[in-house]
Amino acid sequence: MKIVVAVKQVPDTNAEKTFDAATKRLNRTSIENVLNPFDEYAIEEALRLKEKAGADTTVSIVTMAPESGREVVRKALAMGADDATLLSSDALGGSDTMATAYALASAIKHVGFDLILTGTQSTDAINSVVPAALAEILGVPCLTYARTVTLSDGGVEVQRETESGYLRVKSPLPALVSVTKSANEPRYATLKGIMGAKKKEIKTFAPGDIGADADRLGEAGSKTVVSAIAPVGARAKGSVIQSSDGAEAARQIVDFLIGKKVI
């Protein structure tokens, strides 16, 4: 079985972000980039599935990033993944969610898969759309927000988190599963794993190498356009209601909520 984990390079959450005024894109070259923390849960789940399934199962990493993304991929390899594929080209710059999903789908189709695992979201975009879009483009079932993942009888079963508990969802393979933070605790890379990662293969492809349609990539292939960027002002101080009369305080709160059209 071949398990593919789609990962993303994201800016360090503690780094100060700036935007390029000309391109209206996040300036990623002046800040430290890291492996998306949500993707670490998907990597860990893939490694646990491999350990249960046996030696015939492999874990491959696929990412879309500049050449600097190699160092981020190395972390996934140090955790225990077998190999990685880096899709890299200037033509990918400015890709929105759908263009990114198409590019990743092209790369994953090229390397082959039985099961795809992803995180639920990325820390820079936080839209949770790519997993579903990726599954749609590849034409496979999509099982989202999984807190457990089990392989059996040629299929996959998950416990899907909901607001009131969880749902049991089953699907035949191939399929895509997005994994939540409650699924596991990602392992730390050992010194042996870090040294071993340096010897593992990272294949690099340009979109043309995998048959991706250039018209569906970058800004040209994006469905959304950034028209303007503005800083968010400081949050205004909230209203505080103080009253020795509980009924009067409650009335003021209700009037406030009515004024805001909340109730």
MARMI-643966 format. One line per field, with one value per atom (N, C-alpha, C): residue number from 1; residue in three letters; chain; x, z, y. Coordinates in steps of 0.1 Angstrom, whole numbers, plus 2048, in hexadecimal, padded with zeros to 3 digits. Layout:
i c(NUM|...)
aa c(ALA|...)
ch c(A|...)
c1 c(X|...)
c3 c(Z|...)
c2 c(Y|...)
% end
This chain:
i c(1|1|1|2|2|2|3|3|3|4|4|4|5|5|5|6|6|6|7|7|7|8|8|8|9|9|9|10|10|10|11|11|11|12|12|12|13|13|13|14|14|14|15|15|15|16|16|16|17|17|17|18|18|18|19|19|19|20|20|20|21|21|21|22|22|22|23|23|23|24|24|24|25|25|25|26|26|26|27|27|27|28|28|28|29|29|29|30|30|30|31|31|31|32|32|32|33|33|33|34|34|34|35|35|35|36|36|36|37|37|37|38|38|38|39|39|39|40|40|40|41|41|41|42|42|42|43|43|43|44|44|44|45|45|45|46|46|46|47|47|47|48|48|48|49|49|49|50|50|50|51|51|51|52|52|52|53|53|53|54|54|54|55|55|55|56|56|56|57|57|57|58|58|58|59|59|59|60|60|60|61|61|61|62|62|62|63|63|63|64|64|64|65|65|65|66|66|66|67|67|67|68|68|68|69|69|69|70|70|70|71|71|71|72|72|72|73|73|73|74|74|74|75|75|75|76|76|76|77|77|77|78|78|78|79|79|79|80|80|80|81|81|81|82|82|82|83|83|83|84|84|84|85|85|85|86|86|86|87|87|87|88|88|88|89|89|89|90|90|90|91|91|91|92|92|92|93|93|93|94|94|94|95|95|95|96|96|96|97|97|97|98|98|98|99|99|99|100|100|100|101|101|101|102|102|102|103|103|103|104|104|104|105|105|105|106|106|106|107|107|107|108|108|108|109|109|109|110|110|110|111|111|111|112|112|112|113|113|113|114|114|114|115|115|115|116|116|116|117|117|117|118|118|118|119|119|119|120|120|120|121|121|121|122|122|122|123|123|123|124|124|124|125|125|125|126|126|126|127|127|127|128|128|128|129|129|129|130|130|130|131|131|131|132|132|132|133|133|133|134|134|134|135|135|135|136|136|136|137|137|137|138|138|138|139|139|139|140|140|140|141|141|141|142|142|142|143|143|143|144|144|144|145|145|145|146|146|146|147|147|147|148|148|148|149|149|149|150|150|150|151|151|151|152|152|152|153|153|153|154|154|154|155|155|155|156|156|156|157|157|157|158|158|158|159|159|159|160|160|160|161|161|161|162|162|162|163|163|163|164|164|164|165|165|165|166|166|166|167|167|167|168|168|168|169|169|169|170|170|170|171|171|171|172|172|172|173|173|173|174|174|174|175|175|175|176|176|176|177|177|177|178|178|178|179|179|179|180|180|180|181|181|181|182|182|182|183|183|183|184|184|184|185|185|185|186|186|186|187|187|187|188|188|188|189|189|189|190|190|190|191|191|191|192|192|192|193|193|193|194|194|194|195|195|195|196|196|196|197|197|197|198|198|198|199|199|199|200|200|200|201|201|201|202|202|202|203|203|203|204|204|204|205|205|205|206|206|206|207|207|207|208|208|208|209|209|209|210|210|210|211|211|211|212|212|212|213|213|213|214|214|214|215|215|215|216|216|216|217|217|217|218|218|218|219|219|219|220|220|220|221|221|221|222|222|222|223|223|223|224|224|224|225|225|225|226|226|226|227|227|227|228|228|228|229|229|229|230|230|230|231|231|231|232|232|232|233|233|233|234|234|234|235|235|235|236|236|236|237|237|237|238|238|238|239|239|239|240|240|240|241|241|241|242|242|242|243|243|243|244|244|244|245|245|245|246|246|246|247|247|247|248|248|248|249|249|249|250|250|250|251|251|251|252|252|252|253|253|253|254|254|254|255|255|255|256|256|256|257|257|257|258|258|258|259|259|259|260|260|260|261|261|261|262|262|262|263|263|263)
aa c(MET|MET|MET|LYS|LYS|LYS|ILE|ILE|ILE|VAL|VAL|VAL|VAL|VAL|VAL|ALA|ALA|ALA|VAL|VAL|VAL|LYS|LYS|LYS|GLN|GLN|GLN|VAL|VAL|VAL|PRO|PRO|PRO|ASP|ASP|ASP|THR|THR|THR|ASN|ASN|ASN|ALA|ALA|ALA|GLU|GLU|GLU|LYS|LYS|LYS|THR|THR|THR|PHE|PHE|PHE|ASP|ASP|ASP|ALA|ALA|ALA|ALA|ALA|ALA|THR|THR|THR|LYS|LYS|LYS|ARG|ARG|ARG|LEU|LEU|LEU|ASN|ASN|ASN|ARG|ARG|ARG|THR|THR|THR|SER|SER|SER|ILE|ILE|ILE|GLU|GLU|GLU|ASN|ASN|ASN|VAL|VAL|VAL|LEU|LEU|LEU|ASN|ASN|ASN|PRO|PRO|PRO|PHE|PHE|PHE|ASP|ASP|ASP|GLU|GLU|GLU|TYR|TYR|TYR|ALA|ALA|ALA|ILE|ILE|ILE|GLU|GLU|GLU|GLU|GLU|GLU|ALA|ALA|ALA|LEU|LEU|LEU|ARG|ARG|ARG|LEU|LEU|LEU|LYS|LYS|LYS|GLU|GLU|GLU|LYS|LYS|LYS|ALA|ALA|ALA|GLY|GLY|GLY|ALA|ALA|ALA|ASP|ASP|ASP|THR|THR|THR|THR|THR|THR|VAL|VAL|VAL|SER|SER|SER|ILE|ILE|ILE|VAL|VAL|VAL|THR|THR|THR|MET|MET|MET|ALA|ALA|ALA|PRO|PRO|PRO|GLU|GLU|GLU|SER|SER|SER|GLY|GLY|GLY|ARG|ARG|ARG|GLU|GLU|GLU|VAL|VAL|VAL|VAL|VAL|VAL|ARG|ARG|ARG|LYS|LYS|LYS|ALA|ALA|ALA|LEU|LEU|LEU|ALA|ALA|ALA|MET|MET|MET|GLY|GLY|GLY|ALA|ALA|ALA|ASP|ASP|ASP|ASP|ASP|ASP|ALA|ALA|ALA|THR|THR|THR|LEU|LEU|LEU|LEU|LEU|LEU|SER|SER|SER|SER|SER|SER|ASP|ASP|ASP|ALA|ALA|ALA|LEU|LEU|LEU|GLY|GLY|GLY|GLY|GLY|GLY|SER|SER|SER|ASP|ASP|ASP|THR|THR|THR|MET|MET|MET|ALA|ALA|ALA|THR|THR|THR|ALA|ALA|ALA|TYR|TYR|TYR|ALA|ALA|ALA|LEU|LEU|LEU|ALA|ALA|ALA|SER|SER|SER|ALA|ALA|ALA|ILE|ILE|ILE|LYS|LYS|LYS|HIS|HIS|HIS|VAL|VAL|VAL|GLY|GLY|GLY|PHE|PHE|PHE|ASP|ASP|ASP|LEU|LEU|LEU|ILE|ILE|ILE|LEU|LEU|LEU|THR|THR|THR|GLY|GLY|GLY|THR|THR|THR|GLN|GLN|GLN|SER|SER|SER|THR|THR|THR|ASP|ASP|ASP|ALA|ALA|ALA|ILE|ILE|ILE|ASN|ASN|ASN|SER|SER|SER|VAL|VAL|VAL|VAL|VAL|VAL|PRO|PRO|PRO|ALA|ALA|ALA|ALA|ALA|ALA|LEU|LEU|LEU|ALA|ALA|ALA|GLU|GLU|GLU|ILE|ILE|ILE|LEU|LEU|LEU|GLY|GLY|GLY|VAL|VAL|VAL|PRO|PRO|PRO|CYS|CYS|CYS|LEU|LEU|LEU|THR|THR|THR|TYR|TYR|TYR|ALA|ALA|ALA|ARG|ARG|ARG|THR|THR|THR|VAL|VAL|VAL|THR|THR|THR|LEU|LEU|LEU|SER|SER|SER|ASP|ASP|ASP|GLY|GLY|GLY|GLY|GLY|GLY|VAL|VAL|VAL|GLU|GLU|GLU|VAL|VAL|VAL|GLN|GLN|GLN|ARG|ARG|ARG|GLU|GLU|GLU|THR|THR|THR|GLU|GLU|GLU|SER|SER|SER|GLY|GLY|GLY|TYR|TYR|TYR|LEU|LEU|LEU|ARG|ARG|ARG|VAL|VAL|VAL|LYS|LYS|LYS|SER|SER|SER|PRO|PRO|PRO|LEU|LEU|LEU|PRO|PRO|PRO|ALA|ALA|ALA|LEU|LEU|LEU|VAL|VAL|VAL|SER|SER|SER|VAL|VAL|VAL|THR|THR|THR|LYS|LYS|LYS|SER|SER|SER|ALA|ALA|ALA|ASN|ASN|ASN|GLU|GLU|GLU|PRO|PRO|PRO|ARG|ARG|ARG|TYR|TYR|TYR|ALA|ALA|ALA|THR|THR|THR|LEU|LEU|LEU|LYS|LYS|LYS|GLY|GLY|GLY|ILE|ILE|ILE|MET|MET|MET|GLY|GLY|GLY|ALA|ALA|ALA|LYS|LYS|LYS|LYS|LYS|LYS|LYS|LYS|LYS|GLU|GLU|GLU|ILE|ILE|ILE|LYS|LYS|LYS|THR|THR|THR|PHE|PHE|PHE|ALA|ALA|ALA|PRO|PRO|PRO|GLY|GLY|GLY|ASP|ASP|ASP|ILE|ILE|ILE|GLY|GLY|GLY|ALA|ALA|ALA|ASP|ASP|ASP|ALA|ALA|ALA|ASP|ASP|ASP|ARG|ARG|ARG|LEU|LEU|LEU|GLY|GLY|GLY|GLU|GLU|GLU|ALA|ALA|ALA|GLY|GLY|GLY|SER|SER|SER|LYS|LYS|LYS|THR|THR|THR|VAL|VAL|VAL|VAL|VAL|VAL|SER|SER|SER|ALA|ALA|ALA|ILE|ILE|ILE|ALA|ALA|ALA|PRO|PRO|PRO|VAL|VAL|VAL|GLY|GLY|GLY|ALA|ALA|ALA|ARG|ARG|ARG|ALA|ALA|ALA|LYS|LYS|LYS|GLY|GLY|GLY|SER|SER|SER|VAL|VAL|VAL|ILE|ILE|ILE|GLN|GLN|GLN|SER|SER|SER|SER|SER|SER|ASP|ASP|ASP|GLY|GLY|GLY|ALA|ALA|ALA|GLU|GLU|GLU|ALA|ALA|ALA|ALA|ALA|ALA|ARG|ARG|ARG|GLN|GLN|GLN|ILE|ILE|ILE|VAL|VAL|VAL|ASP|ASP|ASP|PHE|PHE|PHE|LEU|LEU|LEU|ILE|ILE|ILE|GLY|GLY|GLY|LYS|LYS|LYS|LYS|LYS|LYS|VAL|VAL|VAL|ILE|ILE|ILE)
ch c(A|A|A|A|A|A|A|A|A|A|A|A|A|A|A|A|A|A|A|A|A|A|A|A|A|A|A|A|A|A|A|A|A|A|A|A|A|A|A|A|A|A|A|A|A|A|A|A|A|A|A|A|A|A|A|A|A|A|A|A|A|A|A|A|A|A|A|A|A|A|A|A|A|A|A|A|A|A|A|A|A|A|A|A|A|A|A|A|A|A|A|A|A|A|A|A|A|A|A|A|A|A|A|A|A|A|A|A|A|A|A|A|A|A|A|A|A|A|A|A|A|A|A|A|A|A|A|A|A|A|A|A|A|A|A|A|A|A|A|A|A|A|A|A|A|A|A|A|A|A|A|A|A|A|A|A|A|A|A|A|A|A|A|A|A|A|A|A|A|A|A|A|A|A|A|A|A|A|A|A|A|A|A|A|A|A|A|A|A|A|A|A|A|A|A|A|A|A|A|A|A|A|A|A|A|A|A|A|A|A|A|A|A|A|A|A|A|A|A|A|A|A|A|A|A|A|A|A|A|A|A|A|A|A|A|A|A|A|A|A|A|A|A|A|A|A|A|A|A|A|A|A|A|A|A|A|A|A|A|A|A|A|A|A|A|A|A|A|A|A|A|A|A|A|A|A|A|A|A|A|A|A|A|A|A|A|A|A|A|A|A|A|A|A|A|A|A|A|A|A|A|A|A|A|A|A|A|A|A|A|A|A|A|A|A|A|A|A|A|A|A|A|A|A|A|A|A|A|A|A|A|A|A|A|A|A|A|A|A|A|A|A|A|A|A|A|A|A|A|A|A|A|A|A|A|A|A|A|A|A|A|A|A|A|A|A|A|A|A|A|A|A|A|A|A|A|A|A|A|A|A|A|A|A|A|A|A|A|A|A|A|A|A|A|A|A|A|A|A|A|A|A|A|A|A|A|A|A|A|A|A|A|A|A|A|A|A|A|A|A|A|A|A|A|A|A|A|A|A|A|A|A|A|A|A|A|A|A|A|A|A|A|A|A|A|A|A|A|A|A|A|A|A|A|A|A|A|A|A|A|A|A|A|A|A|A|A|A|A|A|A|A|A|A|A|A|A|A|A|A|A|A|A|A|A|A|A|A|A|A|A|A|A|A|A|A|A|A|A|A|A|A|A|A|A|A|A|A|A|A|A|A|A|A|A|A|A|A|A|A|A|A|A|A|A|A|A|A|A|A|A|A|A|A|A|A|A|A|A|A|A|A|A|A|A|A|A|A|A|A|A|A|A|A|A|A|A|A|A|A|A|A|A|A|A|A|A|A|A|A|A|A|A|A|A|A|A|A|A|A|A|A|A|A|A|A|A|A|A|A|A|A|A|A|A|A|A|A|A|A|A|A|A|A|A|A|A|A|A|A|A|A|A|A|A|A|A|A|A|A|A|A|A|A|A|A|A|A|A|A|A|A|A|A|A|A|A|A|A|A|A|A|A|A|A|A|A|A|A|A|A|A|A|A|A|A|A|A|A|A|A|A|A|A|A|A|A|A|A|A|A|A|A|A|A|A|A|A|A|A|A|A|A|A|A|A|A|A|A|A|A|A|A|A|A|A|A|A|A|A|A|A|A|A|A|A|A|A|A|A|A|A|A|A|A|A|A|A|A|A|A|A|A|A|A|A|A|A|A|A|A|A|A|A|A|A|A|A|A|A|A|A|A|A|A|A|A|A|A|A|A|A|A|A|A|A|A|A|A|A|A|A|A|A|A|A|A|A|A|A|A|A|A|A|A|A|A|A|A|A|A|A|A|A|A|A|A|A|A)
c1 c(809|800|809|805|80C|804|809|802|809|802|808|803|80C|808|80B|801|803|806|811|815|818|819|81B|825|82D|836|82F|830|829|832|82F|837|836|841|840|835|82D|821|826|832|837|83E|840|848|83F|845|83E|83C|82F|82C|82C|830|82F|82A|825|820|827|829|82F|825|827|81D|81A|824|822|819|81D|816|80A|809|7FF|800|80C|80E|816|814|81C|82B|833|842|847|84A|84E|85D|865|873|87A|874|87A|877|86F|86B|86E|86F|872|865|867|85C|85E|852|852|848|849|83F|832|827|81A|817|815|813|807|7FC|7F1|7F5|7FF|803|80B|810|818|80F|802|7F9|7F6|7F5|7F3|7FF|80B|817|818|815|816|80B|800|7F5|7FA|800|805|80F|818|823|81D|813|80C|805|7FF|7F8|802|80E|819|81E|81F|824|81B|80E|804|803|804|802|80E|81A|825|82E|839|844|840|835|831|82B|828|822|82D|82B|835|82D|835|82F|837|831|837|831|83A|836|835|82B|82A|827|82F|82D|82F|829|82B|832|83E|846|852|858|865|86F|87B|886|88A|887|889|880|876|86D|873|87F|886|889|88C|890|884|878|86C|868|86A|867|870|87C|886|880|879|873|86A|861|858|860|86B|873|87A|87E|884|87B|86E|864|862|865|864|85E|85A|855|860|85C|866|86C|864|869|860|864|85D|85D|853|852|850|858|857|853|847|842|846|84F|855|856|851|853|84E|853|84F|840|83C|82F|824|828|81E|81C|824|822|815|80E|801|7F6|7F8|7ED|7E4|7D7|7CD|7CA|7BF|7BC|7B9|7B2|7AE|7BA|7C2|7CE|7D8|7D9|7E2|7DD|7D0|7CB|7CD|7CC|7CE|7DD|7E6|7F4|7F8|7F3|7F6|7EF|7E3|7DD|7E5|7EA|7F3|7FF|805|811|80E|803|7FF|7FB|7F5|7F1|7FD|807|814|81C|81C|824|81C|80E|806|802|7F6|7F2|7E7|7E6|7DA|7D2|7D9|7D3|7DA|7D2|7D8|7D4|7DE|7DB|7DF|7D7|7DB|7D7|7DD|7D8|7CA|7C4|7B7|7B8|7C3|7C4|7D3|7D6|7E4|7E3|7EE|7EE|7EE|7F1|7F1|7E4|7DD|7D0|7C4|7C5|7BA|7AD|7AC|79F|799|7A2|79E|797|79A|794|79C|7AA|7B2|7B0|7AE|7AB|79F|794|788|78A|791|793|79D|7A7|7B0|7A9|7A0|799|790|789|780|788|793|79B|7A0|7A4|7A9|79E|791|786|785|78A|78A|781|77C|774|77C|776|77C|777|77F|77A|782|77A|781|780|788|788|789|792|793|79B|796|79D|7A3|79E|7A5|7A4|7AE|7AF|7B2|7AA|7AC|7AB|7B5|7B5|7B0|7A6|7A2|79A|79B|793|794|7A0|7A1|79B|798|791|797|791|795|789|78A|77F|785|77D|781|776|77A|771|771|767|767|761|76A|766|75A|750|745|743|73B|738|732|72B|724|72B|736|73D|744|741|748|73F|742|73B|745|741|749|746|751|750|75A|755|75D|75E|769|76A|774|771|77B|787|793|79F|79F|7A5|7AC|7A3|7A8|7A0|7AA|7A4|7AB|7A5|7AE|7AA|7B1|7AA|7B0|7B0|7BB|7BD|7BD|7B6|7B5|7C1|7C2|7CC|7CA|7BD|7BA|7BE|7C2|7C5|7D1|7DB|7E8|7F0|7FC|807|813|816|821|82E|835|842|84D|857|863|86D|873|87D|889|88E|89A|8A7|8B2|8BF|8C1|8BD|8BF|8B6|8A9|8A0|8A5|8AB|8B0|8BB|8C4|8D0|8CB|8C1|8BC|8B5|8AE|8A6|8AF|8BC|8C5|8C8|8C5|8C8|8BB|8B0|8A3|8A1|89A|898|88D|890|886|886|87C|87B|875|87B|876|870|864|85D|858|858|851|844|83A|82D|82D|835|836|83A|842|847|83C|831|827|81A|81B|80F|805|809|7FF|7FC|7F0|7EB|7EF|7F8|7FD|7F2|7E7|7DC|7D5|7D7|7D0|7D9|7E5|7EE|7F1|7F6|7FA|7EE|7F1|7E6|7DC|7E1|7D9|7CE|7D2|7C9|7C1|7C3|7BC|7AE|7A5|797|795|79E|79D|7A8|7A6|7AF|7B0|7BD|7BF|7BF|7B5|7B4|7BA|7BB|7C1|7C5|7CE|7D3|7D3|7CE|7CD|7D0|7D7|7DA|7CD|7CC|7C1|7C4|7BA|7BC|7BB|7BF|7BF|7B0|7AE|7A0|79B|78F|78A|786|787|783|774|771|763|75B|74E|745|744|744|743|737|72E|721|723|721|722|715|70F|703|700|6FC|6F8|6EB|6E3|6D6|6D8|6D7|6D9|6CF|6C3|6B8|6BC|6C0|6C4|6D0|6DA|6E5|6E1|6D8|6D4|6CD|6C4|6BD|6C7|6D2|6DB|6E3|6E5|6EC|6E3|6D6|6CD|6CB|6CA|6C9|6D6|6E1|6EE|6ED|6E9|6E9|6DF|6D3|6C9|6CF|6D6|6DC|6E6|6ED|6F7|6F0|6E3|6DB|6DF|6E4|6E8|6DB|6D2|6C5|6BA)
c3 c(800|800|800|7F8|7F8|7FE|809|810|80C|807|804|80E|813|81C|815|813|80D|818|817|821|81B|824|81F|827|821|827|82B|838|83C|844|845|84D|85C|864|872|878|880|885|88E|893|89C|894|887|87F|87B|879|875|866|861|853|84C|83F|837|829|822|814|80A|7FE|7F3|7ED|7EC|7E7|7D9|7D1|7C3|7C0|7C6|7C3|7CC|7D7|7E2|7E8|7E8|7ED|7FA|803|80F|80C|812|810|818|811|818|818|811|810|81C|823|82E|83C|83C|849|849|855|856|852|84A|846|84D|850|858|852|856|852|859|851|857|863|86F|87B|879|872|871|868|85F|857|85F|86A|872|877|87A|87E|873|867|85C|859|85B|859|864|870|87B|879|874|872|867|85C|851|856|85F|864|86D|875|87D|875|86A|861|85A|857|851|85B|867|871|874|873|874|868|85C|850|84C|850|84C|842|83F|837|828|823|816|814|81F|81F|81F|816|816|818|81E|820|818|80F|806|809|809|80B|7FE|7FC|7F0|7F5|7EF|7F2|7E6|7E7|7DC|7E3|7DF|7E6|7DE|7E1|7DB|7DF|7D9|7DC|7EB|7F2|801|808|802|808|80B|805|808|817|81E|82C|834|830|837|835|829|826|82D|830|837|845|84B|858|857|84D|84B|849|841|83F|84B|854|860|86A|869|871|86E|861|85D|84F|848|83A|831|827|81E|813|80D|803|801|7F8|7F7|7E8|7E5|7D7|7D9|7D3|7D4|7C6|7C6|7BA|7BB|7B2|7B4|7A6|7A5|799|79C|795|797|792|789|783|78D|799|7A3|7AD|7AC|7B4|7B3|7BE|7BD|7BC|7BD|7BC|7C8|7C6|7D1|7D5|7DC|7E1|7D6|7CC|7C1|7B8|7B6|7AD|7B5|7C2|7CA|7CB|7CC|7CD|7BF|7B4|7A7|7A6|7AA|7A9|7B1|7BE|7C6|7C1|7BB|7B6|7AA|7A2|796|79B|7A6|7AB|7B2|7B9|7C0|7B6|7AB|7A1|79A|799|792|79B|7A8|7B0|7B4|7B3|7B6|7C5|7C8|7D6|7D8|7E4|7E8|7F2|7FB|805|806|807|809|816|81E|82B|82A|830|831|83F|843|84F|84C|856|853|84D|84F|84A|84B|846|848|851|857|861|85A|84D|846|83F|83A|833|83C|843|84C|845|839|833|832|834|834|827|81C|80F|807|808|7FF|800|80C|80C|803|805|7FD|7EE|7EB|7DD|7D6|7DE|7D9|7D6|7DF|7DD|7D1|7CF|7C4|7B7|7B6|7AA|7A6|7B1|7AF|7AD|7B0|7AF|7B9|7C6|7D0|7DC|7E4|7F0|7F9|800|80A|817|821|82F|837|83C|843|852|859|867|86F|86B|871|87D|888|895|896|88F|88E|87F|87B|86E|86E|868|869|85B|857|84A|84C|844|844|838|833|828|81C|819|80D|80E|81A|81B|827|82A|835|83D|84A|853|85D|85F|868|872|87D|886|883|87D|879|884|888|893|88F|898|896|8A3|8A3|8AF|8BA|8B7|8C1|8C4|8BE|8C0|8B3|8AE|8A1|899|88C|883|87E|87C|876|867|860|851|84B|841|83A|82B|825|817|811|804|7FD|7FA|7F7|7F3|7E3|7DD|7E3|7E9|7F2|7F9|7FF|803|80A|818|822|830|835|83B|842|851|858|866|86F|87A|884|88E|897|8A1|8AC|8AD|8B8|8B4|8A8|8A3|8AA|8AD|8B2|8B8|8BC|8C0|8B7|8AE|8A5|8AC|8A6|8AC|8A9|8B2|8AF|8A7|89E|896|89E|89E|8A5|89D|8A4|89D|892|894|889|87D|881|876|86E|875|86F|866|86A|862|856|858|84E|843|847|83E|833|836|82C|821|823|818|810|815|80E|802|7F9|7EC|7EC|7E7|7E5|7D6|7CF|7C1|7BE|7B5|7B2|7A4|7A3|796|793|787|782|77D|77D|778|76B|761|754|755|75F|760|764|76A|76E|766|75B|753|758|761|766|75C|75B|752|757|750|755|757|750|751|75E|765|772|77E|77C|786|788|794|796|796|794|794|788|77D|772|774|77C|77F|78C|793|7A0|79E|7A6|7A6|7AE|7B6|7BF|7BC|7BE|7BB|7C8|7CC|7D7|7D1|7D4|7CE|7D7|7E4|7ED|7FA|801|80E|817|823|82D|83B|843|851|859|862|86B|877|87A|885|893|89D|8AA|8AE|8B5|8B9|8C3|8C1|8CA|8D7|8E2|8EF|8F0|8F6|8F7|901|8FF|908|915|920|92D|934|938|93F|94E|956|964|96B|973|979|986|990|99C|99B|990|98E|983|986|97C|971|974|969|95F|965|95C|953|959|951|946|949|93F|934|937|92D|924|92A|922|918|91D|914|909|90C|901|8F7|8FC|8F3|8EA|8F0|8E8|8DD|8E0|8D7|8CC|8D0|8C6|8BC|8C2|8B9|8AF|8B3|8AA|8A1|8A3|89B|89D|8A9|8AD|8B1|8B8|8BB|8B7)
c2 c(7F4|800|80C|816|823|82E|834|83F|84C|855|862|86D|875|880|88D|895|8A2|8AC|8B3|8BD|8CB|8D4|8E2|8E9|8F2|8FA|907|90B|917|920|92D|936|932|934|932|93B|935|93D|949|948|953|95E|95B|965|971|97C|988|988|988|987|994|994|9A0|99C|9A5|9A2|9AA|9A4|9AB|9B4|9C1|9CB|9C8|9C4|9C2|9B6|9AA|99E|99B|9A2|9A0|992|98D|97F|980|976|976|974|97C|97B|970|965|959|957|960|95E|965|96E|975|970|965|95F|950|94A|93C|934|92A|921|914|90E|901|8F7|8EB|8E1|8E5|8E6|8E9|8DF|8E5|8DD|8D3|8D7|8CE|8C1|8C3|8B8|8AD|8B1|8A7|89C|89F|895|88B|890|887|87E|884|87C|871|875|86B|860|863|859|850|855|84D|843|848|83F|834|837|82D|823|827|81E|815|81A|812|808|80C|803|7F7|7FA|7EF|7E6|7EC|7E5|7DC|7E0|7D8|7DF|7D8|7DD|7E0|7DA|7DD|7EB|7F2|7FF|80A|814|81F|82C|836|843|84D|854|85E|86C|876|883|88B|893|89B|8A9|8B3|8C1|8CA|8D5|8E0|8EB|8EE|8F9|8FD|908|90B|901|903|8F9|8F9|905|905|8FC|8F7|8ED|8E0|8DD|8D1|8CF|8DA|8D8|8D5|8DA|8D7|8C9|8C4|8B6|8AD|8B1|8A9|8A5|8AE|8AB|89F|89F|894|887|887|87C|877|881|87D|877|87A|874|865|861|853|851|85C|85A|854|84D|846|84E|857|860|86C|875|881|886|88D|894|8A3|8AB|8B9|8BF|8C5|8CC|8DA|8DF|8EC|8F3|900|908|916|91F|92D|92E|925|926|923|91D|91A|926|930|93C|942|946|94C|943|936|92C|92D|92E|92E|91F|91E|910|906|90A|901|8FE|908|906|8FD|8FF|8F7|8E8|8E6|8D9|8D2|8D9|8D3|8CF|8D8|8D5|8C8|8C8|8BD|8B0|8B1|8A5|8A0|8A9|8A4|89D|8A2|89C|88E|88E|881|877|87B|871|86C|874|870|866|868|85E|852|853|847|847|841|840|836|831|82A|832|839|841|84F|85A|867|86C|871|877|886|88E|89D|8A2|8AD|8B4|8BA|8C0|8C6|8D3|8DA|8E8|8EC|8F8|8FD|90A|90D|918|926|926|933|936|92C|92F|92C|920|91C|91C|916|915|906|8FC|8EE|8EA|8F0|8ED|8E3|8E4|8DC|8CD|8C7|8B8|8B4|8BB|8B8|8BB|8C6|8C9|8BF|8BB|8B0|8A3|89F|893|894|89F|8A1|8A0|8A7|8A7|898|891|883|879|87D|874|869|86C|862|867|85E|862|86A|873|87C|87B|877|875|87F|889|894|894|89B|89D|890|887|87A|87A|875|874|866|85C|84F|84A|842|83D|82E|826|817|812|809|802|7F4|7F0|7E2|7DE|7D2|7CC|7D5|7DA|7E3|7F0|7F5|802|809|815|81D|821|821|825|830|83A|845|848|84E|855|864|869|877|880|88A|892|89B|89D|8A6|8AE|8B8|8C0|8B8|8AD|8A5|897|895|888|884|878|874|86B|86A|861|857|84A|840|840|842|844|83A|832|828|82B|827|82A|81F|81B|813|81B|815|81C|81B|825|830|83B|843|84D|857|863|86D|86F|871|873|87F|889|894|891|893|88E|89A|899|8A4|8A3|8AD|8AD|8A3|89F|895|887|885|877|871|879|873|87E|87B|884|882|88B|889|886|87C|878|883|883|88B|883|88A|883|880|874|870|874|873|876|86D|860|856|85A|85E|862|86E|878|884|881|878|874|86C|863|85B|863|86E|876|87C|87E|884|87B|86E|864|861|865|862|86A|865|86C|876|882|88C|88F|88B|88D|89B|8A2|8AF|8B0|8B5|8B6|8C4|8C8|8D4|8D0|8D9|8D5|8CE|8D2|8CC|8BD|8BA|8AC|8A2|8A7|89E|8A0|8A8|8AA|8B3|8BC|8C6|8D1|8D5|8DF|8ED|8F4|901|90B|90A|914|912|907|905|907|90D|910|91F|922|930|93A|946|950|94E|949|946|93C|932|927|928|934|936|93B|937|93C|948|94C|958|962|96E|979|982|985|98E|99C|9A4|9B2|9BC|9BA|9C4|9BE|9C4|9BF|9CB|9C9|9D4|9CE|9D5|9D0|9D0|9C6|9C6|9CF|9D8|9E1|9DA|9E1|9DB|9D9|9CE|9CA|9D5|9DA|9E4|9DD|9E5|9E0|9DD|9D2|9CD|9D5|9D5|9DC|9D4|9DB|9D4|9DA|9D1|9D5|9D2|9DC|9DB|9E0|9D8|9DC|9D4|9DA|9D3|9CC|9D0|9CA|9BF|9B3|9A8|9A9|9AC|9AD|9B8|9C3|9CF|9CB|9C4|9C0|9B7|9AE|9A4|9AB|9B6|9BD|9C4|9CA|9D1|9C8|9BC|9B2|9AE|9AB|9A8|9B3|9BF|9CB|9CC|9C9|9CA|9BF|9B3|9A8|9AA|9B0|9B4|9BE|9C8|9D3|9CD|9C2|9BC|9B1|9B0|9A6|998|995|988|980|987|981|98A)
% end
